Amino acid sequence: MKYKIIGKNMEVTPALDTAIREKLSKLEKFFSADTEAHVTLEVNKDRHKIEVTIPVRGSVIRSEQVSNDMYVSLDLVEEVIERQLKKYKNKIIDRHQSGDSFKKEYLEKDYMDDEEIRIVRKKQFDMKPMYPEDACVEMELLGHSFYVFCNAETEQINVVYRRKGNNTYGLIEPEI
């Protein structure tokens, strides 16, 4: 694996760089040698955040973890990605049909499904056109962390969501 390690509001020390490479090397059993892992480290007060993104043929394997210690966050992010890869192996491979990004051993090994994905509730509702700002207000009134709506400007289905930490919002729009 190849690593791109970036620090925001911090310097990536040689010791931290080494720890990242050693910890994430556990994931190399899943990926081919030319796969890139993008690692972003960020420190804000007592929040040590690490985000690992691994692009694989049209999709992304990603985890973001926050704790009060960067090494703890690193441990958590590695565990989450490994668990995701084992849990969703068949779905990942089916989606990417050609397993170019993955090692042959990973493709051939069977992992136990810890949990099967089950949809336990279905909702249907009328979607009246509204602006993203109005959708944010509606989301807050409902007490949800996201809200699906028909954008009055584009007449397409969009999603607004509450971002972690800083009381801001995000908007997801389809590509045209």
N, C-alpha and C positions, 0 to 999 in steps of 0.2 A: 504494500500500500504506500501511496505517496501522501504526505501530510502538508497542508497549508495552515499554519498556526498564526493567528492574529490576536493581539491584545488591544482592548479598548480601555482607556483610563488606567492602563497598567503596562508594565514592561514584562515580556515573557522571558523569564530568567532561564539560563541553561538547565538548571535543576528541574524547573517546571516543564521545559521542552522535553527533557529526557523522560520525565514521569508520564507525560502525555503519550509519547511514542511507545513506551513500555506497556502502558495500560491498554492503549488501543491496538497494540500488536496482537492482543487476544482475538481481535476481530478479523485478523488476516486469514484465519482458517476458512472464512466465508467468502472472501473477495479475491479476485485476480490481482496480480501484482501491479497493474497499471491503474487500479481504482484509486481515486483521490478522496481523501477525507478533509473537509474544511472544518477547522476548529477555531471558534471564536471565544476568547476569554474576556470577561468584563467584571470590573469591581466597582461597586457603588456602596460606600459606607461598609456595612457588614454583610452585604450581599455579594457572594462570589458565584458568578454565573458562567457556565460553560455550555456552548452549543456546538454539537457535532452534526454536520450535514454530509451525507454521502450520496452524490448523484449516481443513479444507475439507470441507464437506458430509458429515458422518458419519465422517470419518477425519482423520488428522493427518500432516503432512509434518514430519519432525523430524531434527535433527542436534545432537549434543553433541560438542564438541572441547575437549581440554585440552592446554596447552603451558606453557612458562615465560614466555610473553609474550601479553598479551591480543590484540594486533593479529595475531599469528600464528594464534591460535585463531580469530579472526574470519575471516581468509583461508580457513582450513581448513573452517570451517562453511559458508561461502558456496559453496565448491567442491563439497562433499559434497551439499548440497541441489540445486545445479544438475545435478550428475551423476545424482542420484536422479530428478529430474524428467524428464530426457532419457531415461534408461534405462527407466523404468517408465511412460512416458507412456500407452501404450495400456492398461495395466492400471489405472492411476489413472483414466483417462477412462471405461473400461468400468464400473468400480465406481461412479462418480459420475454415470453416464449424462447428466445435465444438467451441462454444464460451467460453471455459473454462477460458480464461484470462479476460473475460468481465462480468460485472454485468448483471443480468437478466433485470433490468430496462433499461439499455442502449440498449440491444438487442431488446427490445420490443418497444421502443420509436421511432417514426418517426421524422426525422429531415428534414427540407426543404433543398433541394439541392440549394445552392446559385448559383452555376454555374455548368452547365453540361460540361463535358470534351468534347471538340471538336477538332479534328485534322483538321487544315485548310490548311496545306501544306504538300506535299509529295515529297521527293527527291529520285532520283535513280542516282547512279554513279558507274563507274568502280572502283574496288578496286585492285590496284596493290600491291603486297607484299612490305612492307617497314619496317624498324626498328623503334622502338618507338621514338628515338631521331629525325629521319627524319619526323615522324608524328607530333612531336611538332613544328618543323620548318614550316611544311605545315599549321598547325593550325594557327600559328602566321601570316603567309603570308595571310591567308584568313580572319584574324581578328575575329576568332571564339573563344569560351571559351572551346570547346571540339572538338575532331576529331576522327571519326570512321575509322579504317583501318585494313588491313590484316597483321598480324605480320609475317615478313619474317622468324623469328626464329622458331615460333610454328605453322605457317600456320593457325592460328585461328583469329577470329574477336576480336579486342581489341579496347579500347577507351582510348585516352589520354585527360587530362583536365588540365586547369590552376587552381591551388589552390588559395584560397583567401589570399590576403595580402603579402606574402613573395616571389612572383615571382618564384614559384617552380611548378612542374608538378606532376600529378598523372597518374597511369596506371591501367586500369581495365581489368582484364583477366578472362576468364571463368574458373571455376574449372573443372578439368578433372576427 
